[in-house]
Amino acid sequence: MGPLTGFAMNPARDIGPKAFAWLAGWGDVAFTGGKDIPYFLVPLCAPVVGAALGAFSYRKLIGRHLPCDTCVEEEQQSPSSSTTQHKASL
């Protein structure tokens, strides 16, 4: 859809000219891509929805196979037989 219709997916490049056109007197025509479809919402909402879905998928698909942080902390806190830790007193 992008190359054929000039659809800008970067909101930093898309919203500025549209806001200027709206202030210049074009009215609501500046923010519509089709007849009644406010397509400028796609580059604003899609990155947020995509990031949320990506974070959820990562936790469910990949994160379950990684070691948890609490397990690593417990292993580090358990005293080993070769070394002992002492607190320094001032």
N, C-alpha and C positions, 0 to 999 in steps of 0.2 A: 504494500500500500504506500510506503514511503516515497520511492522514486516517482511513482505515477501521479501522486496527488500533492507532492510537496509537503508531506506531513512531517513536522519537526518533532523528534522524540526527546530533544533536550529542552527542558522547560526554561533554562536560562537564556536560550536563544529564541524561544517561541513566545514567552509571555511578555517580554519587553516591547517588541514591535506591536503586538496585539494591544497592549495597554496604551501605547502611544497612538495607535489608530483609533482606539476608543475615545481617547482624550481629544483627538483632532476632529471628532464629529462623526465618525462612522457608526457610532452607537453599537447595538448588539450584533451587527453584521461582522464586526472585528473578531468576535469570539466564537463564531459558528463556522464549522467546516462544511457541513451539509445543510440541509434545510432545518431540521430540528435536533441535530446531533451535536452537542457541545464537545467536540473531539479534543479540545484543549485539556479536558480533564484526564485523558489517558496518560500523557507524560507526567502529570502531577501525581496521580494515584497509583499507576503501575509500578514505579520503583518501590513504593512503600509496601504494597501488597506482595511484590516479588521478594523483598527482603524478609518479610515475615514468613512467607512460605519456605524460603531457603533456609532460614534459621531453624524452623520447625523440622524440616526434612533432615537437616544435618544432625540435629539432636537425636531423631528417631532412627535414622539409617546408619550413620557413621558414629555418632557419640556413644551408642550402646556398646560398641566394640573397643572403646578406649578405656584405659584404667581411670578409675575415679580419683578425685583429689584427696578424699578422706583416706583412702587406702594407702596412698603414697605418704601422707602425713603420719599415719600410724606406724608405717615401716621406718620412717626417719626418727620417730620418737622412741622406738624400742631400743633399749641399750644393747650394744653388741658386746661380745665377750672379750674382744681385743682392746677396746678403748673405753675409758670412763670419762665422763664429763663432770667438771667441777665449776661452780660459780666463783668468780673472782670477787673478793670483798675489798671495798675501798677504805 
